[in-house]
Amino acid sequence: MVELKTKITQTGVLYIPKELREAFGREMKIIANASASVFFPADADYTDVLHSLEIIMKDIEHRIRLQKEKQGEKP
């Protein structure tokens, strides 16, 4: 799993890396709340999107554990 960083230009344009554009296509859907957003192909099955989010959540939980260990905290 990879973590990407991008910026929004002054005019409000978000750069999406080529690898994501190629994988997701030119039509995408975005679901957002106050803290996060999920981008996915417009024709994606919501069950597949949900399964992918579960995998991403596990990765984030793992990153939190690693961060705590690095800081000397117990997970």
C-alpha positions as CSV (number, residue, x, y, z in Angstrom):
1,M,0.0,0.0,0.0
2,V,1.3,3.4,-0.9
3,E,0.7,6.9,0.6
4,L,0.7,9.7,-1.9
5,K,1.0,13.4,-1.3
6,T,-0.6,16.0,-3.6
7,K,-1.6,19.7,-3.6
8,I,-4.6,21.7,-4.7
9,T,-3.7,24.7,-6.8
10,Q,-4.8,28.2,-6.2
11,T,-7.5,27.7,-8.8
12,G,-8.8,24.6,-7.0
13,V,-7.3,21.9,-9.3
14,L,-6.2,18.7,-7.6
15,Y,-3.3,16.8,-9.2
16,I,-4.0,13.1,-9.3
17,P,-0.9,11.0,-10.0
18,K,-0.8,9.2,-13.4
19,E,-1.0,5.8,-11.8
20,L,-4.3,6.6,-10.1
21,R,-5.7,8.2,-13.3
22,E,-4.8,5.1,-15.2
23,A,-6.3,2.7,-12.6
24,F,-9.5,4.7,-11.9
25,G,-10.3,6.1,-15.3
26,R,-11.5,9.7,-16.1
27,E,-14.8,9.4,-14.3
28,M,-14.7,9.1,-10.6
29,K,-16.9,9.4,-7.6
30,I,-15.9,11.0,-4.3
31,I,-17.5,10.4,-0.9
32,A,-16.3,12.8,1.8
33,N,-16.9,13.7,5.5
34,A,-15.2,16.2,7.8
35,S,-11.9,14.2,8.0
36,A,-11.5,12.1,4.9
37,S,-12.5,11.3,1.4
38,V,-12.6,8.3,-0.8
39,F,-12.1,8.4,-4.6
40,F,-13.1,5.5,-6.7
41,P,-14.1,4.7,-10.3
42,A,-17.6,5.9,-11.2
43,D,-18.6,2.4,-12.2
44,A,-17.2,0.6,-9.2
45,D,-19.3,-1.7,-7.2
46,Y,-20.0,-0.3,-3.7
47,T,-19.2,-3.7,-2.1
48,D,-15.8,-3.6,-3.7
49,V,-15.2,-0.1,-2.5
50,L,-16.2,-1.0,1.0
51,H,-13.9,-4.1,1.0
52,S,-11.0,-1.8,-0.2
53,L,-11.8,0.6,2.6
54,E,-11.5,-2.2,5.1
55,I,-8.0,-3.0,3.8
56,I,-7.0,0.7,3.9
57,M,-8.3,0.9,7.5
58,K,-6.2,-2.1,8.5
59,D,-3.1,-0.4,6.9
60,I,-3.8,2.8,8.8
61,E,-4.2,0.8,12.1
62,H,-0.8,-0.8,11.3
63,R,0.8,2.5,10.6
64,I,-0.5,3.8,14.0
65,R,1.0,0.8,15.8
66,L,4.3,1.3,14.1
67,Q,4.3,5.1,14.9
68,K,3.5,4.3,18.6
69,E,6.3,1.8,18.8
70,K,8.7,4.2,17.2
71,Q,7.8,6.8,19.9
72,G,8.3,4.2,22.6
73,E,4.6,3.7,23.4
74,K,2.9,0.4,23.9
75,P,0.3,-0.4,21.1
